[in-house]
């Protein structure tokens, strides 16, 4: 069973080109969205949610279309609430094991 990898609609060069065609730069877009000047440039290499949202919004796209490998935001597997019930049953079974051993 192989995992399918979604391709982004635009690669990084396509994103920058689309911005420039519309008369916008990454720095200018960051400033318009009250972000640090380098925020939109950083979105290329690291997840920067606000910058990614600003770029996608300006291009009229969804962030999932531009960065499908980063979205949806994955939840932690360790602290997932769906396992709370199984932990409770393990704790109650532990008490029964102690009584049985005594």
N, C-alpha and C positions, 0 to 999 in steps of 0.2 A: 504494500500500500504506500504510494508515494504522495507526499504533500504537494499540493499545487501552490506555486508561488505567483502571486498577482504582480503584474508589471505596472509600474506607475504610468499614468497617461503622458506625463512629460518627465524627461530626465532633468538633471540640474541645469544643463546648458539650455534646454528648452524653456525652463522656468525663467531663467535670466533673460533669454531672448524675448519671451512673451511680455515680460515687464518692460524691457527697453522699447519694444514696438509700441507700447502704450504710454511711452514717455516717463517711465518710472524707473528708479534705481532701487537697489536693496537698502541702501542707507536712507534714502528719502522716505521709503515705505516704513522703515523702522521709526523714523522721527515722527511721521504722521500718526503712528499708532502708539506714541509715547513709550517706545522701547529704546534700549540702548542702541547706539548707531550700528554696532556690529551684530545685533541680534539676528537679523534676517540672513546675514552671511553665515552665521553659526548654524543655522538650520540645515545647512548642507551636510554637516558632519555629525552633529549631535541633536537629539530631540529637544526642541525649544518650542513648546506648545503654542505660546502666544505669537511667536514669529511665524510659525507654520500656518496658524489660523489667519494671520494678517495677509500672508502671501496668497493663500487659497481664496480668501474673500476678495482680494483685489482682482484675481484672475477669474472669479466667478465659478470656482470649482470647490469640491469638498476636499478636506485634508486627506481623507481616506483614498482619494483618487491620485493625489500627488505622492503620498508616502504610505502605500498600503502595508509595508512591512512594519510601520510604527503604530498603526491603528487597526483595530480598536486597542485601547490601552489595556494591557494584560493585568489582571489582578494577581496578587500574590497567592501562590498555591498553599503556602504554609498557614496563612491566617484566613483562609476561605471559610465562610460561615456554614457552608453545606456540610462540613465535617463535625460541627458541634454536637450533633446527636450521637454520632459514633463515639465521640470522646466520653460522653456521659455514660454510655453503656459499658465502655471499658472500665470506667471508674467504679461503677456499681459491681461489675464482675470481679474486680480486684478485691473489694470488700468481702464478697462471697468466697473467694479463694482463701482469704485469710481465716475466715470462720471455719472453713472446711479443713484447713491444715491444723487448727488448734485442737 
